[in-house]
Amino acid sequence: MQIDWTEKKETIKKGWFKFSKSKLSVAGLIIVIAIIFSAVFASYIAPHPEHAGLYLDLELGSQPPSANYLFGTDILGRDILSRIIFGFRYSLLMACIVLSIVVPVGSLAGLLAGYLKGTFIELLIMRITDVFLAIPALILAMAISAVLTPSTLNAMLAVTVMWWPWYCRITYGLASSLRNESFVQAAHVTGAGSFHIVIREILPNSLGTILTRASLDVGIVILLGASLSFVGLGAQPPTPDLGTMIAEGYKYMPERWWMTIFPAFAIMLTIVGFNMLGDGIRDLYATEAV
């Protein structure tokens, strides 16, 4: 099967044209690219990369923003800007690992339950989902992290366990509405199995919603990870985690405001960037659907 590259290029051009109509979406894309670039090349971009690890210089402690330290230093003399840049790496790593697990697992479970509506499989999947959704997401993540040893890995595990039901519930609704469409019925008549129909027929028509939700959830997962670190259940010092930096700095507010404000602004910028990008993806798929 040959790929028509000319058609692919035209599709990409049309998609970019539709996406670029929204200036906010383009701004979100630029922010996301800048954050990812900073995270990947943190060792080369950070003014003081050695400050991201075990470093101590009390003489430079609590320095306000200056030409040498644009975001100031913390009480241990570490450059806050450098630690924020490395903090992007840990935040994006958490989002990538969590979403790479919860999106396929939750989506597949929801699609199967929606297509097999009225069966024991649907009843089992959705009742398990309801149990998880009945517990507030952050409370469940905190409970799991508290049972385990606080660390970045266990924080990822906690967020993963509590996040997959949301994708299951969303895709369940999509599959429930698509299962009666003519193209699904035609595949069923030709003898296609349930798994084949879910993967080849229903999933492609649900990708727009799934990708939009995933792009919006990047910021939420990062915020949840930062929240766990803030209460001491996530990344542990000296890891340059944004939530940990806020927890260490808020004790010295308002005199040493830079220790809290700049990490908090970094989290806000990340969330805003991915949300604007997600809005652009949603509008792109909505336009294609029309």
C-alpha positions in Angstrom: 0.0 0.0 0.0 1.6 3.2 -1.2 1.3 6.4 0.8 0.2 9.4 -1.2 2.6 12.0 0.2 1.1 14.8 -1.9 -2.3 14.2 -0.3 -0.7 14.0 3.1 1.0 17.4 2.6 -2.2 19.0 1.5 -4.0 17.6 4.5 -1.3 19.0 6.8 -1.5 22.4 5.1 -5.3 22.5 5.4 -5.0 21.5 9.1 -2.4 24.1 9.8 -4.5 26.8 8.0 -7.5 25.9 10.2 -5.4 25.7 13.4 -3.6 29.0 12.7 -6.9 30.9 12.4 -6.9 31.1 16.2 -4.1 33.3 17.5 -4.5 32.0 21.0 -4.0 28.4 19.8 -0.8 29.4 17.9 0.3 31.2 21.1 -0.4 28.0 23.1 1.6 26.0 20.6 4.6 28.4 20.9 4.5 28.2 24.7 4.3 24.4 24.6 7.2 24.2 22.2 9.3 26.6 24.3 8.6 24.6 27.5 9.4 21.3 25.8 12.6 22.7 24.3 13.6 24.1 27.7 13.0 20.7 29.4 14.9 18.7 26.8 17.9 21.0 26.7 17.8 22.2 30.3 21.5 21.3 30.9 22.5 23.7 28.2 19.9 26.5 28.7 19.9 26.8 32.5 22.3 29.5 33.6 23.5 27.4 36.6 22.7 23.7 35.8 24.7 22.5 38.9 22.0 24.2 41.1 19.5 21.6 40.0 21.1 19.0 42.2 22.9 18.9 45.5 24.2 22.4 45.8 24.8 24.8 48.7 26.1 28.3 48.9 24.6 30.1 51.9 26.4 33.4 51.1 24.1 33.6 48.0 21.0 32.6 49.8 17.8 34.6 49.4 19.1 36.9 46.8 16.4 39.0 45.1 16.1 39.0 41.2 19.2 40.6 39.7 21.3 40.5 36.5 23.2 37.5 37.7 20.1 35.6 39.0 17.1 36.7 37.0 14.6 35.0 39.3 16.7 35.3 42.5 18.0 32.5 44.7 16.4 30.3 47.4 17.6 30.1 51.0 20.3 27.6 50.0 21.7 29.9 47.3 20.4 28.0 44.3 19.3 29.8 41.2 15.5 29.6 40.9 15.5 30.1 37.1 17.8 27.1 36.6 15.6 25.0 38.9 12.4 26.0 37.2 13.9 25.0 33.8 14.8 21.6 35.2 11.4 21.5 36.9 9.8 21.6 33.5 11.6 18.4 32.7 10.2 16.5 35.7 6.7 18.0 35.2 6.5 17.0 31.5 8.0 13.6 32.3 5.2 13.0 34.7 2.5 14.2 32.2 4.0 12.0 29.4 4.2 8.8 31.5 0.8 9.2 33.1 -1.0 10.1 29.9 0.8 7.4 27.9 -0.8 4.9 30.3 -4.2 6.3 31.1 -5.2 7.4 27.6 -4.9 4.0 25.9 -6.1 2.0 28.9 -9.0 4.2 29.8 -10.0 4.9 26.2 -9.9 1.2 25.2 -11.9 0.2 28.3 -14.5 2.8 27.6 -14.8 2.0 23.9 -15.3 -1.7 24.7 -17.9 -1.0 27.3 -19.7 1.4 25.0 -19.8 -1.0 22.1 -20.7 -4.0 24.2 -23.5 -2.0 26.0 -25.9 -4.3 27.9 -23.4 -7.1 28.4 -21.6 -8.2 31.5 -18.3 -6.6 30.3 -20.0 -3.2 30.1 -21.5 -3.7 33.6 -18.1 -4.7 35.1 -16.0 -1.9 33.5 -18.5 0.9 34.2 -19.1 -0.1 37.8 -15.3 -0.2 38.5 -15.1 3.2 36.8 -17.9 4.6 39.0 -16.1 3.4 42.2 -13.0 5.4 41.2 -15.0 8.5 40.1 -16.9 8.5 43.4 -13.7 9.5 45.2 -12.3 13.0 44.7 -9.3 12.7 42.3 -6.8 14.6 44.5 -7.9 12.8 47.7 -7.4 9.4 46.0 -4.0 10.4 44.7 -2.9 11.6 48.1 -4.1 8.5 49.8 -2.2 6.3 47.4 1.0 8.4 47.7 0.7 8.4 51.5 0.6 4.6 51.6 3.6 4.4 49.3 7.0 6.0 49.9 6.9 9.6 48.7 8.8 9.9 45.4 8.3 11.1 41.8 7.6 7.5 40.6 5.0 6.8 43.2 3.4 10.2 42.5 3.1 9.2 38.9 1.6 5.9 39.9 -1.0 7.6 42.2 -2.1 10.0 39.4 -2.3 7.2 36.9 -4.5 5.1 39.1 -7.0 7.9 39.7 -7.0 9.4 36.2 -7.9 6.5 33.8 -11.6 6.4 34.7 -12.2 9.9 33.2 -11.1 8.6 29.8 -13.2 5.5 30.2 -16.3 7.6 31.0 -15.7 9.9 28.0 -15.1 7.2 25.4 -17.9 5.1 26.8 -20.3 7.9 25.8 -18.7 8.2 22.4 -18.9 4.5 21.7 -22.5 4.3 22.9 -23.5 6.8 20.3 -21.3 5.5 17.5 -22.3 1.8 17.9 -25.5 2.3 16.0 -24.0 4.2 13.1 -24.2 2.6 9.6 -20.5 2.1 9.2 -20.3 0.1 12.4 -23.3 -2.0 11.5 -21.8 -2.7 8.1 -18.6 -3.9 9.7 -20.6 -6.1 12.1 -22.6 -7.6 9.2 -19.4 -8.5 7.3 -18.3 -10.6 10.3 -15.8 -8.3 11.9 -15.1 -9.0 15.6 -15.8 -6.6 18.4 -12.2 -5.7 19.0 -11.7 -5.1 15.3 -14.7 -2.8 15.1 -13.6 -0.9 18.2 -10.1 -0.3 17.0 -10.7 0.2 13.2 -14.1 1.8 13.2 -15.0 3.5 16.5 -11.6 4.6 17.7 -10.7 6.7 14.6 -14.0 8.6 14.9 -13.2 9.3 18.6 -9.6 10.4 18.3 -10.5 14.1 18.1 -12.2 14.1 21.5 -9.5 11.9 23.0 -6.6 14.0 21.7 -8.3 17.2 22.8 -8.9 15.9 26.3 -5.3 14.6 26.5 -3.8 18.0 25.5 -6.0 19.7 28.1 -5.1 17.1 30.8 -1.3 17.7 30.5 -1.7 20.9 32.5 -4.0 19.2 35.0 -1.6 16.2 35.5 1.3 18.7 36.1 -0.9 20.6 38.6 -1.8 17.4 40.4 1.9 16.3 40.5 2.8 19.7 41.9 0.0 19.5 44.5 1.4 16.1 45.7 4.9 17.6 45.9 3.6 20.6 47.7 2.3 18.5 50.6 5.4 16.3 50.6 3.9 13.3 48.9 5.6 13.7 45.5 9.2 14.5 44.4 11.6 14.9 47.3 14.4 17.5 47.8 16.8 18.2 46.2 14.7 17.4 43.1 13.9 20.7 41.3 10.1 20.0 41.3 7.9 23.1 40.9 5.5 22.0 43.6 8.3 21.4 46.0 9.8 24.8 45.2 6.5 26.5 46.0 6.3 24.6 49.3 9.8 25.6 50.3 9.3 29.3 49.4 5.8 30.1 50.7 7.1 30.1 54.3 9.1 33.2 53.5 6.3 35.2 51.9 5.9 38.1 51.4 9.5 39.3 52.0 11.1 36.7 49.7 8.2 36.5 47.2 10.3 35.4 44.3 10.9 32.0 45.8 7.2 31.2 45.4 5.9 33.5 42.7 8.2 32.4 39.9 7.6 28.6 40.3 3.9 29.2 40.6 4.0 31.4 37.4 5.8 28.5 35.6 3.0 26.1 36.5 0.4 28.6 35.4 2.2 29.2 32.1 2.4 25.5 31.4 -1.3 25.0 32.1 -2.4 28.0 30.0 -0.2 26.9 27.1 -1.5 23.4 26.9 -5.1 24.6 27.4 -4.9 27.0 24.5 -3.3 24.3 22.4 -6.1 21.9 23.4 -8.7 24.5 22.3 -7.0 24.7 18.9 -7.0 20.9 18.5 -10.7 20.8 19.5 -11.6 23.5 17.0 -9.6 21.7 14.3 -11.4 18.4 14.7 -14.8 20.2 15.1 -14.2 21.9 11.8 -13.2 18.7 10.1 -16.4 17.0 11.4 -18.5 19.7 9.9 
